[in-house]
C-alpha cells in the first residue's frame, strides 16, 4: 500500500490541487462563508447562517452529529479494545506548503511521502490531506473542542481521508467512513512543541502574514507533533466547516501540547485579508460548540485506574510499524 505507484502519485497531485483550489478564490456560493458575520462592513454568513444560505450546506443547520463538541469526561466510556494509533510516512520526512487561507493556518503535504494514520477506532488506513491550526484572540479560548467545559488556546487538526475506499478527499467527505480528524490541543507555556516550532518560528510565520501567502517547508518529522505518551477520546461527528458533512471519525488526544507566548502572538498578527485591505486577525477561527446529544464518547484509558494513564505501548504513537512507539 505504501509503495510508490503512478496511480498514487496522480491521486496525490489531485489532492493537492483540490486543496489549493479550496484555498484560492472560489466561485460563489461555495466560498461565501466566514467565522464572523461582518467582514469590512459586508455581510458574510457566519456559523449561525451556514445552513441557510446554501442548500448543499443544510447539515450545518439540521444535522444531528455535528462538530465540535464539549467532552464531559464522566460520559466517556472506556473501551479496552481500542488499539494504539499508528503513523506511517514510509520512513521519509514530511514536506509541503504552509498557507494563510484567510481562515486558517493550513499545511498541505506534498504528494510524496504519503502519510497514513490507522489504529484507534479506524477500520481503514486514512491519508493525511491537511494540517489545520485554529487559535483564539486570548489564551485559554481558541480550540473548537472543549474538555469538561474548558477550552484551550489553540487546536491542531490533522485531516485525513479514507484512501482504501475512496480516491480523493472530495469523494470521501460525502461518504460513510470517509474522513478521520486527529485533534491536538495547545496551551501557552514557557516551552514549545518541536514540530510546531518549525511552523511558528519567525522566519516561517512572517512569510504567511496575509491571505493567500504561502511558504514551502521540508524535512518535517510529523511524529514530533505528538506527546511522548497520551490517551485519546473518539466520537462520530462532522466537518466543522461547510458543508458540515457527517462523515468524520474524530480522535481527540488527551494530553495538550505547548507553544510560547511569543509564538501565539505571532499567530494573532496574521491577517485574514490581503495586504491591500484593513488588518483583521486570523484568530477566533473556530465553529461554536454543537450538541453532543446521544452520541457515544469512547476512550482508551480506564478512569477507574488513573495511575495507569499513559503507560505502556498502547499509549504511544506507533511510527512506521515500530512495535513499541517512537
N, C-alpha and C positions, 0 to 999 in steps of 0.2 A: 504493500500500500504506500510505503514511503519512498519507493524507488522512483526516480525521475522518469516521466513519460511525456510524450508530445501532448497527449490529451490533458494531463495535469497542468502542463505549462500553459496551454491555451486557456484552461479554466482559471488559472491564477491571474493571467493578464486580464481576462474578462472581469474577474472580481475587483481588481484594482481600478479598471476603467469605470465599473459601476460606482465604486466608492468616489472616484474623482468627479464623476458626473453629478453625484449627490451633493458634493461639496461646492462645486461651481454653480453659476447661475442656472436655475432650473425653471422650466415654464410653469406659469400659474395653472392650477392652484396647488400643484404638488409641493411647492416650496413656500407656500404662503402660511407660515405659522411661526410662532415665537414663544418664548417663555414669559414675555411681558406683553400686555395688551396694547401698549402705546409705544411706538418707536418713532422718535423725531416728529411727534405730533400726528403721525399717521396711525390709524388702527390696523394692527396686525393681530390675528387671533391668537390669544394666549390659551393656556391649558383648558379653561372652562368652555372654550368655544371650538376646540379642535374637532369634536364630533359633530358639530352643527354646520360647518362651512364646506364640508366635502363629504359626499355620500360614502366614499371609499374609506373614510376615517370614522365611520359610525361607531365602531367598537370603543373609541375613546370616550363616548358618552354612555353607551348602553352595555358595554362588556361587563361580565361578571368575574373575570380573572385578570384584573388589571394590575399594573405595577407602576410605581414602587409601593411597598407596604411597610408598616411598623411591625417588627418581630417582637412579640412578647415571649420571652424565654420560657415562661411557665407553660406555654402552649406547644412547645417543640417536643415532638415525640422522638425518643431515642430509637435509632434503627441500627442494630449491631451488624447488619448485613451490608451496610454501605461500604464499598471498598475505597481505598485511598485514591486521590486524584493523580492522574498520570499526564505528564507533559512530554511531547516528542518534537524535537527540532531536527532530527537527523544528525545530531551532533554538530550542527553549524550555528554560527552566531546569527542573530536576527538583524535585519536591515530594512529600512523603509522610510517613509516620508511623514514628517510631523507637520500638521496643518492647523491653522486657525480657521475654522469653518464659519466663524461668526456666531456660532452657538457653543462649540466645544473646542478644547484642545484634543485633536484626533491624530493618532498614529496609525498609518496604513502600511502593513507589512508588504514587502516586495513579494513577487510570485515564488521566489525561492530564497531561503528554505521554506517548505511547508511546515507550519506549526500546528500541531494537533493536541487536543485535550480529550481525555477519556477517563473512565473510572467514576467514582462517586455515584450519583444517580443516573449517569448517562449510559444508555444501552448501545450507543454508537459512537464512533470517533467523530469529533467536531473540529473543523478547521478554523483557525483564527482569521477573522476578517477585519477587525478594527480594535484598537485600544482607545478608549474614550475617557477623558478626565472632566469631572464635574466638581465645582467648588463654590463656596459661598463668599459673601461680602464680609463676613465676620467669622471668627473661629468658633467651632462647635456647631455651625449651621451651614451646610453646603452639600452634604450627602443626600441622595434621593431616599435611600432606605434608612430606617432608624431601628435601633435595638432598645427595647424597653423604653420607648418614647424619647430616646436620646439620639440626637444627630451627631455627625462628625464634620470636620472641616472640609473634607473632600471625599470623593468616591471614584475609584478607578474601575472601569468596566471593560472586561475582555469579552468581546462579542464574537461568537463562533456560529458557523452553520454546519448542519449535518451533511458531511461530504459523502457518506455512504449511501444515502437515499436521494440526494439532490445535487444537481450540477453546479448551482451557484447560490448566492445569498438570497436573491430575489425569490427564486422558487422555494427555497427552504422557509423563508419568512411567511409564506402563505400556506404552509403545510404542517401536518402533525409531526411532532418530534423534530421540528425544523431547526430550532435555534437553542443555543446554550450561552448564558452570560455569567461569567465569574465576576463577582464584585469584591473589591478590597477597600476597606475604609482607611481614611488617612487623618491623623491628628497632627497638630503643630507642636513641635518639641525642639529640643536642642540638637538632635541628631537627624539624619536623613536616610531614607531607604536608598541603597546604591543604584538601583535601576532608575528610580525617579530623579535622582541627582543628575543622571545623564540627560534627562529630558528638560530639567529645570535649571541647569547651570546658566549663567549669564550669557555666555557665547551662543547658546542654543535658543533660549527663550526669547531673546531680543530679535531673533530672525523671524518670529511669527507675531509681531506686535499688532498687526492689523488683519482684518478679514481677508481671506484667500492667500495670505502669506504662507510659504511652505519652506521646509528645510530638510534635506536628506541626512539621515543618520545611519550608521552601520556599527558592526561589532558590539551589538547589544546582547546581553545574557538575560533572557526573559525569566529564567528561574530565580534570579536575584530579586525579582519583584515580590516574591512570596516570602512570608515569615519562615524561619527555620522549622518551626512546628506550629500546627494550627488544627482547629476543627472547622467544620462547615455546617451550614444550615441550608436546606434546599426547599423550594416550593415551585409550583406551576403558575406562571404569570404571563406577562405581555411585554412587548416593546414599550419603553416609556417615552417614545416619540411617535408621532403619526407614522403609519396608520394604526398603531396600538395593537398589532396582531397578537393574538393569544396563543402563541406557539413557542414560548420561551420556557426553558428549564433554568431557573435562577439558582446560583450557588453562591452563598454569602460566606466569605472567610471570616471567622470569628475573632481573629487577632489583628488589631489595627497596625498600619504602617505609620511611619513618621516622616514629615518634612520640616524644614526650618521655617521660622517666621519670615526670613528674607525670601525664601523660595515661594511661599504663599503670597507675599507682597508682589513678587514679580508676576504671578498668575493674575492677580487682580488688576495689574496695569495693562493687561491685554485688552484690546478693543474689539467689540463685536461689529464695528464698522470699518470701512476703508479709511485711509488717512485723509481723504478729502471731506469726510463727514465728521460731525461732532463726536467726541470721545464718549463711549458708553462701555463700562466694564463688562467683560465676559462673565463675571461672577453672577451667581444666582441662576445658574443654568440647569435647574432640575425641575422635574414634574412634582406637583404636590402628592402627598400620600393618598393611596386608594384603599377602599375597604378590603380587608382580607376575607371577610365573610366566613364560609365554612371550609376554606381550603386547608389542607394539611401542611404543617411545617415539620420537616424531619431533620434530625441532626445525627452526626456520627460520634458524639460523645455522650456519656451517660451522666446526667445531672445527679444521680444517686451516689456517684463516686467522683466528686470533683478533684480528688487528689490524683486521679489517673488522667486528668486533662492533658492533652497534647503530649503524651508519652508513647513511645513505640512507633513502628513503621507506618501504622495506619494514620498517623498524624503528621506525616511528612509528605512533601511533594515528591513523587517518583518521576525521575527525569530519564527519558530515553531507555526505559525498561530496567533501570538500575533497581535491584531488589530492596535496597534499604535507603531510599531517598537520594539526596544530593551527595 
